Amino acid sequence: MPTEAKPMKFAVPGETSFEKFVKVQWSESLKEINYSGFCIDVFFEVLKLLEKSYSLPYEFIPYNGTYDDLVDLVADKTVDAVIGDVTILANRSKYVDFTQPFAESGLTMIVPVKPQAEKAWILPRRI
């Protein structure tokens, strides 16, 4: 159980493609880090519900590595969880559990079947 001495550690991706989901801003002048975005908002709403009967000491840890590295941080117990726009992939699911998705980006990826020098395309999905 988390305590004030040993709070729960949540890694947060510092560099994302979709800042509306999660955004980390460093303020050099104030020596602080600001966390925002939909995923952070959901976390704080859940925390409000939890705090009615339970206190959850926590800390955010900004991380600028890859999403696979973020998942590895949870798998090797460096952090307790990740808050952010982490895509559920089969190879990641072998090592960690994911929550049920609560948002959809509305984007579709087109990935070449054969390895090529070009990168995958990300397109907005039309309904």
N, C-alpha and C positions, 0 to 999 in steps of 0.2 A: 504494500500500500504506500502511496506517495505521502511524504511528510514535508514540513517546512525545510527540514535539513536535507531531505532527498526528494525534491519535487519531480513530477513527471516531466520528461524531456520530449518536446515536439520539434522535429526538424521542419523547417519551412524553406522551400526553394527560393533562393535569392534572385535567380535569373529565370524568368518564365516567358513563354510566348504569349500568354493570355493574362495580362495584368488585372483583368476584371475578376479573375478567380483568386489570385493571390499576388500581393506586391510587397516587396521589402524595400524600404527607403532608409538609407543611412544618413544621419545628420551629423556631419563633422563638428559643426559649431556647438551643438547641444550634446554631443557624445551619446546619442541614443539611436535606437532603431525603431521605426514605425512599421507595423504590420497592418495590411488592409486587404480588402477584396472579399468576394463572396464566401470563400472557404473560411476565412478568418471570422467573418460575421456569423456564419453558421456555428462555428466553434463557440463563440461568446454567447450565442443564444442557448446552446446546449448547456453551457456552463451555468447560466442563470437558473435553468431548471434543476440542475444537479445541486447547486448551492442551497436550495431550499431544505435539503436533508443531508448534504455531504459537502465538505470542503475539499477542493482539488487543487493542491499546490502544483504549479506548473511553471515551466520556462520555455520560451521559444529559442530555437537555435537556428540562425540563418545558415544556409548551405548553398554554395555555388557550384557544386559538382553536377554530374548527370543525374537523371531520374533513376537510372539503374543503381547508381551509387547511393542515392537516397534510400532506396529499398534495401540495399545491403546494410545501411546503418541500422535499420530496424531488425534485419535478420541476425546481425551479430550483436544485437542488444546495446549498441552505442547510444541509441535513442529509443524511446518507447513507441513513438508513432511519427507519422508525417502528416502535416496539414498542407494540402495543396492540390494542384491539378495533375495528379499522378494517374496515368492511364493503366487500367487493369490489363495486363498481358499474361499469357500462359506461362512464360518463363518466370515472371515475377511472382505469380501465384504459387509457385513451387516452394517459395521461401517465406512468404508472409501472407497474412489474411487481409482482405480488403473489406471496407464497409460497403453496403449496398450503394450504388451510384445515386446521388441526389440531384444531379444536374447533367445536362447534355450540352456539349459545346456547339452542336449544330454544324460541325465540320466533318468532312469526309476526306480520307487520305487515299490517294492513288499511288501505289507503290509498284515500280517495275518488277516483273517476274524475274528477269535476268539482271544481274548486277551491271550497273551502268555508271558512268561518271555523273549523270544528272541525279538530283535529289528527288525525293517524293514530293508530290504536289498536295497542297491543302486547299480545299475548296469549300465555300459556304454551301450548306445544304438548303435546298428549296423545298418548302412543304406544299 
